[in-house]
Amino acid sequence: MSERLGGAAAPNDPMYAYVTLYPEVVRAGSLRNVLRAAADRAGHGLVVGLTSSPGWRYVAARVESDGHRANAHMALSERCFIVDCGIGDVRMASGSTPDLTAVVETLHSWLRAPGSGNSSRSSPF
């Protein structure tokens, strides 16, 4: 999906239902794209990929490093990014926030020092 101008999405677009709550995500084309851009601006160099759920291609993203992983996705009924962090298949922490910058900082913190408590202290959620 190409980048959109002005956050516009046609009614048949998979992002149409999100245009009011997440205009920056709709403009970027997906949560993955907007997280990559925000991480790059912050200098974090996160490798942001897709989740294993193809139906969540536009509204979810995943970061991984050395067996540690974190998933982020968007709620539909309110502006809320949900983040789940884990080691292997074990969920270690989760939370939510309306703030995209907080999501990027949490993802970066989790991959830098997973399970150390740094993520919970540095994250606002």
trRosetta pair geometry for C-beta under 8 A, 3 or more apart (Angstrom, degrees):
i j d omega theta_ij theta_ji phi_ij phi_ji
1 15 7.8 126 170 -15 163 126
1 29 4.4 167 101 -160 104 109
1 30 6.7 123 56 -39 124 100
1 58 7.1 22 18 -99 153 113
2 29 6.6 -152 109 -93 16 135
3 27 6.7 18 -172 161 85 62
3 28 6.3 -34 -124 -140 90 31
3 29 5.4 -88 -95 -35 47 113
3 33 7.6 -169 -93 168 88 156
4 7 6.5 93 108 -107 120 13
4 8 5.7 -150 174 58 120 67
4 9 6.5 -37 -121 -73 167 72
4 15 7.9 -145 -13 77 149 147
4 26 6.0 -44 54 145 143 76
4 27 5.2 -119 72 -129 87 40
4 28 7.9 -36 31 16 83 17
4 29 6.5 147 -8 -73 87 70
5 8 6.7 1 77 22 62 107
5 27 7.2 42 -124 -138 14 90
6 27 7.0 167 56 -102 12 104
7 19 5.8 123 160 -157 95 89
7 23 3.7 -21 -121 -159 148 91
7 24 7.4 -37 -92 -57 110 27
7 26 4.8 74 -152 83 71 118
7 27 4.8 -46 -76 -57 63 92
8 19 7.3 25 -137 -137 21 137
8 26 7.7 177 51 141 16 123
9 13 4.1 -130 -176 77 94 146
9 15 4.7 -130 -118 90 153 93
9 16 4.5 -158 120 -89 117 57
9 18 7.7 48 16 59 163 77
9 19 4.8 -150 26 -71 116 123
9 26 5.3 -93 -40 -161 122 124
10 13 4.7 114 55 -22 71 105
10 16 6.6 -66 91 -84 36 117
11 16 5.4 86 -133 -139 29 158
12 16 7.2 103 39 -32 13 143
13 16 4.6 127 67 -45 85 91
14 57 7.7 30 118 67 162 101
14 58 5.2 144 108 12 123 151
15 18 5.1 -69 -168 47 69 112
15 19 6.6 95 137 -60 86 79
15 25 7.3 -161 -147 118 124 92
15 26 4.7 149 153 -119 131 85
15 29 7.6 -132 -41 -153 155 33
15 30 7.8 -123 -79 -86 127 52
15 58 5.5 -121 -71 162 94 147
15 59 7.9 166 -106 -65 76 89
16 19 6.1 -28 -157 -18 35 115
17 76 6.2 -4 135 -151 126 104
18 21 5.8 -78 -160 56 60 97
18 22 4.6 -23 168 44 103 113
18 25 6.4 -56 141 85 132 122
18 26 5.8 173 98 -65 97 104
18 59 6.9 -175 -66 -100 152 109
18 74 6.5 49 -127 124 132 149
18 76 7.2 -88 -83 -125 83 67
19 22 7.4 -75 -108 63 13 67
19 23 6.3 46 -174 -98 57 66
19 26 4.8 50 -107 -72 67 168
20 23 7.4 -6 -144 -57 12 88
21 74 7.8 142 109 179 123 120
21 78 6.9 157 -129 176 139 23
21 79 4.4 -172 -169 -75 98 83
22 25 3.9 -14 156 31 117 120
22 26 6.0 127 103 -22 82 87
22 31 8.0 -38 -178 -84 150 86
22 74 6.0 -19 -59 -145 155 149
22 79 6.6 154 -63 -121 74 91
23 26 5.6 -56 -146 38 35 111
23 27 6.2 38 155 -22 67 104
24 27 5.6 -48 -145 35 33 114
24 28 6.4 26 156 -13 63 109
24 34 5.7 106 132 -133 93 138
24 100 6.9 -78 80 -29 141 164
25 28 5.8 -61 -148 43 31 107
25 30 6.9 -39 -177 157 87 14
25 31 5.5 -5 -141 -83 123 60
25 33 7.9 128 -151 64 60 93
25 34 4.9 -87 -105 -9 62 152
25 59 7.9 63 161 -114 144 60
25 74 6.8 47 -135 -68 179 154
26 29 7.7 50 -177 -71 29 21
27 34 7.9 89 68 -86 82 113
28 33 4.0 -179 156 104 107 115
28 34 4.0 162 38 -64 163 83
28 37 6.4 -132 -122 5 135 139
29 33 5.0 53 60 12 93 158
29 58 7.3 -108 152 -133 57 97
30 33 4.8 101 57 4 81 99
30 34 7.2 -157 92 -1 45 85
30 57 6.7 -70 -126 140 135 68
30 58 4.4 -119 -115 -139 88 58
30 59 7.5 -102 -153 -45 75 31
30 61 7.6 122 141 -67 102 105
31 34 6.0 -61 -146 42 34 105
31 35 6.0 33 157 -19 69 110
31 58 6.8 106 1 156 81 44
31 59 5.6 68 -15 -157 124 25
31 60 6.1 55 55 -49 141 7
31 61 4.9 -139 110 -20 101 109
31 72 6.5 -153 159 105 133 102
31 73 7.0 169 37 -126 174 43
31 74 5.9 -164 -76 -27 133 112
31 81 7.9 145 -141 -124 127 107
32 35 6.0 -61 -147 38 24 108
32 36 6.4 27 156 -21 63 107
32 48 5.3 165 -156 134 73 111
32 49 7.0 -26 -135 167 124 11
32 50 6.2 -35 -77 -80 149 63
32 60 7.9 22 -49 99 89 38
32 61 4.1 154 -88 -101 69 114
33 36 5.8 -54 -149 33 29 113
33 37 6.5 25 156 -16 64 107
34 37 5.7 -52 -147 37 33 111
34 38 6.3 32 155 -17 66 108
34 100 6.7 -65 141 -154 119 142
35 38 5.8 -56 -142 40 31 109
35 39 6.0 31 157 -19 66 109
35 46 7.3 -66 148 90 98 136
35 48 4.8 156 100 -126 114 161
35 61 5.2 -157 26 73 149 166
35 72 6.7 138 -87 62 148 145
35 100 7.6 -139 -90 -168 67 99
35 103 6.9 -82 -112 115 105 119
35 104 6.2 173 -150 -89 76 91
35 107 7.3 50 -167 11 123 164
36 39 5.9 -60 -147 39 26 109
36 40 6.3 27 155 -20 63 108
36 46 7.2 -137 -114 82 53 92
36 48 4.6 -133 -70 41 81 129
37 40 5.7 -55 -148 36 29 112
37 41 6.5 30 154 -19 64 104
38 41 5.7 -51 -148 35 32 112
38 42 6.4 24 155 -12 64 109
38 100 6.0 -147 -84 143 164 109
38 101 6.5 -146 -168 -98 129 58
38 103 8.0 61 95 75 153 96
38 104 4.6 -129 120 -66 118 151
39 42 5.8 -60 -146 43 31 107
39 44 4.4 -82 -166 61 84 115
39 45 6.9 -125 148 13 106 11
39 46 4.0 -80 -163 30 156 109
39 48 6.6 160 11 -34 147 121
39 104 5.2 -162 -75 -150 72 114
39 107 7.4 -62 -91 83 121 128
39 108 6.9 161 -131 -66 99 110
40 43 7.5 40 -179 -72 31 27
40 44 7.6 -86 -65 46 22 74
40 45 7.4 71 -103 -83 58 42
42 101 7.8 137 -70 -145 131 85
42 104 5.9 148 3 137 151 134
42 105 7.4 -145 -153 -77 162 73
42 108 7.2 -110 111 -45 138 156
44 104 6.8 178 12 170 154 100
44 107 7.9 93 149 92 157 96
44 108 4.3 -90 -141 -104 139 130
46 63 5.4 -43 -173 -120 113 137
46 104 7.4 -151 5 -153 148 83
46 107 6.0 40 -122 123 155 122
46 108 6.1 -104 -63 -84 118 80
46 111 7.2 135 -118 29 97 154
47 63 6.6 129 74 -137 60 82
47 64 7.7 -53 83 51 106 67
47 65 7.9 125 40 -69 108 95
48 61 5.1 0 -177 177 105 129
48 62 7.4 138 -162 69 59 37
48 63 5.7 -43 -103 -78 60 90
49 61 6.9 141 76 -166 33 76
49 62 5.2 -37 74 70 85 89
49 63 7.2 138 21 -91 79 39
49 64 7.3 -27 28 11 125 101
50 57 6.2 -13 -139 -127 123 66
50 60 7.6 74 -160 94 60 85
50 61 6.9 -68 -108 -123 33 55
50 62 6.6 8 110 22 19 103
51 56 5.3 -10 55 85 129 127
51 60 4.5 -23 -4 121 134 124
51 61 6.8 -145 -35 -123 87 7
51 62 4.8 126 -86 -36 62 115
51 71 5.8 57 -102 -134 117 115
51 73 7.4 -10 -32 -72 151 111
52 62 7.8 40 -19 -32 68 157
53 56 4.3 48 94 14 112 113
53 60 6.7 34 61 58 111 153
54 57 6.0 2 -173 -50 50 104
56 59 5.4 -91 -160 65 73 86
56 60 3.7 9 154 17 122 126
56 73 6.2 -46 -165 -120 131 125
57 60 7.6 -1 -39 46 7 84
59 73 5.7 52 134 -159 84 85
59 74 4.6 -104 -165 40 94 104
60 71 6.5 -3 -173 -176 107 99
60 72 6.7 168 -152 89 59 50
60 73 3.8 -16 -101 -98 90 98
60 74 7.4 -133 -69 10 57 72
61 71 7.3 164 86 -154 42 57
61 72 5.3 -7 58 58 88 95
61 73 7.6 168 18 -78 57 57
62 69 6.4 -10 -171 -169 101 107
62 70 7.1 164 -152 85 57 46
62 71 5.1 -21 -100 -101 81 73
62 72 7.8 -176 -79 20 36 67
63 69 6.8 165 88 -152 51 57
63 70 5.2 -1 55 55 95 92
63 107 5.1 94 23 -171 149 117
63 110 8.0 122 83 78 122 114
63 111 6.0 -78 132 -57 122 137
64 67 7.9 50 -171 -59 96 3
64 68 6.9 159 -154 85 56 50
64 69 4.5 -12 -102 -102 84 88
64 70 7.9 -173 -74 22 48 58
64 111 7.8 140 178 -111 11 117
65 68 5.6 -18 68 60 71 96
65 69 7.9 157 21 -80 51 50
65 111 4.6 78 29 -158 131 110
67 87 6.2 37 132 -165 95 75
67 88 5.7 -10 -178 -63 100 71
68 85 7.7 1 -179 -174 93 90
68 86 7.4 178 -154 96 57 44
68 87 5.4 -30 -104 -105 72 71
68 110 6.8 -172 159 147 123 88
68 111 5.9 159 101 -118 124 60
68 114 4.1 -152 -132 -40 144 160
68 115 8.0 -127 -115 -13 123 97
69 85 7.4 174 96 -151 47 51
69 86 5.6 -12 64 65 86 85
69 87 7.7 152 21 -100 72 24
70 83 6.1 1 -179 -172 109 96
70 84 6.7 170 -153 87 60 47
70 85 4.4 -16 -103 -103 96 74
70 86 7.3 156 -86 19 50 62
70 106 7.5 179 -168 124 156 91
70 107 5.1 -168 86 -124 146 78
70 110 5.0 92 -57 89 138 152
70 111 6.9 -101 2 -50 119 90
71 83 7.1 166 85 -150 49 49
71 84 4.9 -1 54 55 96 96
72 81 5.7 0 -171 180 106 105
72 82 6.9 157 -153 80 53 47
72 83 4.9 -14 -99 -98 82 78
72 103 5.4 79 -132 -168 146 124
72 107 6.8 -57 -39 -70 127 123
73 81 7.4 161 81 -155 27 62
73 82 5.5 -18 62 58 78 97
74 80 7.3 128 -159 78 54 54
74 81 6.0 -34 -97 -102 63 64
74 82 7.6 176 -90 15 13 82
75 78 5.6 -3 103 59 132 68
75 79 7.5 135 62 -163 101 7
75 80 3.9 15 17 64 131 104
75 81 7.7 -125 0 -70 83 21
75 82 6.4 94 -48 -26 90 108
75 96 7.5 38 -29 -151 124 137
78 98 7.9 -74 144 -92 92 108
79 98 4.5 60 116 -137 102 103
80 96 5.0 15 -177 175 102 124
80 97 7.3 147 -148 75 62 15
80 98 5.9 -48 -89 -81 49 69
81 96 6.4 167 81 -153 45 70
81 97 5.8 -22 56 67 94 69
81 98 7.1 132 6 -119 83 20
81 99 7.6 -96 28 61 121 38
81 100 6.6 115 -32 -96 152 56
81 102 8.0 160 62 77 128 94
81 103 4.7 -47 120 -75 152 137
82 94 7.1 6 -179 -174 88 102
82 95 7.7 -173 -149 100 56 31
82 96 4.7 -26 -99 -97 64 100
83 94 6.5 177 93 -148 57 57
83 95 5.8 -8 57 61 96 71
83 96 7.0 167 15 -89 72 44
83 97 7.7 -3 0 17 113 95
83 103 5.9 174 -62 -135 127 84
83 106 5.6 79 132 107 172 142
83 107 7.1 -128 -140 -65 132 81
83 125 7.7 118 34 81 115 130
84 91 5.7 -51 -173 -132 107 111
84 93 7.6 165 -156 91 43 50
84 94 4.5 -8 -106 -104 68 102
85 91 7.4 102 76 -157 42 65
85 92 5.5 -58 105 63 87 95
85 93 4.5 1 54 60 112 92
85 94 6.9 -169 19 -74 69 51
85 106 7.6 -124 -54 157 129 102
85 110 4.6 -127 -130 -140 138 147
85 114 6.9 -167 169 -135 117 98
85 119 6.6 -20 6 159 175 170
86 89 6.9 -26 152 171 141 12
86 90 5.4 171 -162 86 104 46
86 91 4.6 -63 -86 -102 114 38
86 92 5.2 149 -114 2 46 85
86 93 7.9 -165 -66 31 50 60
87 90 5.6 -13 64 62 74 100
87 92 5.8 53 -2 -37 89 132
87 114 5.9 135 -76 142 102 139
87 115 6.3 -5 -41 -46 133 127
91 94 6.3 -4 -180 -41 120 111
92 114 7.1 98 60 179 160 97
92 115 5.7 -78 -168 -89 156 86
93 110 7.4 -148 58 -110 128 120
93 119 6.2 153 73 99 166 135
93 120 6.5 -136 -132 -67 144 98
95 106 7.5 -134 61 -138 119 159
95 123 6.5 130 60 139 155 138
95 125 3.9 148 154 123 128 102
96 125 5.9 -136 68 178 30 149
97 102 4.6 -60 115 87 162 139
97 103 6.5 -161 63 -56 113 79
97 123 8.0 -140 -35 180 141 95
97 124 6.2 88 -110 81 140 100
97 125 4.2 -131 -58 -42 104 143
99 102 3.9 67 93 6 113 113
99 103 7.0 179 100 -14 62 80
99 124 6.9 24 46 58 143 137
100 103 5.5 -49 -155 28 39 116
100 104 6.7 37 151 -16 68 102
101 104 5.8 -53 -151 36 36 111
101 105 6.3 34 153 -17 67 107
102 105 5.7 -54 -144 40 33 111
102 106 6.2 35 156 -21 65 107
102 123 6.5 94 -177 -153 95 73
102 124 5.1 -71 -130 34 136 110
102 125 6.4 93 151 -6 138 107
103 106 5.8 -58 -149 37 28 110
103 107 6.4 28 155 -19 64 106
104 107 5.8 -53 -147 35 30 111
104 108 6.3 28 156 -16 64 108
105 108 5.8 -56 -147 39 30 111
105 109 6.1 29 156 -19 65 110
105 122 6.5 -128 151 139 112 110
105 123 6.9 166 103 -99 100 69
106 109 5.7 -55 -142 39 29 110
106 110 6.1 31 158 -22 65 107
106 119 5.9 71 -154 -160 74 98
106 122 7.5 173 -95 96 58 94
106 123 4.4 53 -98 -105 104 120
106 125 7.5 -39 -72 47 147 99
107 110 5.9 -56 -146 34 27 111
107 111 6.5 15 161 -8 63 109
108 111 6.3 -65 -149 41 26 102
108 112 6.1 25 156 -21 64 114
109 112 5.7 -60 -144 37 28 112
109 113 6.8 -43 178 44 64 88
109 118 5.5 -147 -176 121 106 100
109 119 4.5 147 115 -100 114 69
109 122 5.0 -174 -107 68 158 137
109 123 6.7 -146 55 -51 149 93
110 113 7.8 -105 -150 64 17 50
110 114 5.4 42 178 -98 66 78
110 119 4.7 42 -78 -93 73 140
111 114 6.6 12 -106 -52 23 99
112 118 7.3 -74 86 95 104 147
113 116 4.1 -38 152 17 107 140
113 118 4.6 52 80 27 129 140
113 119 7.5 -166 80 -35 83 83
114 119 7.5 17 -122 -26 45 131
116 119 7.5 113 56 -3 76 81
117 120 5.6 -55 -159 41 55 108
117 121 6.1 49 147 -18 79 107
118 121 5.9 -63 -147 42 32 107
118 122 5.8 10 164 -5 70 116
119 122 6.3 -69 -139 46 24 96
119 123 5.5 16 167 -18 66 121
120 123 6.1 -55 -125 39 24 107
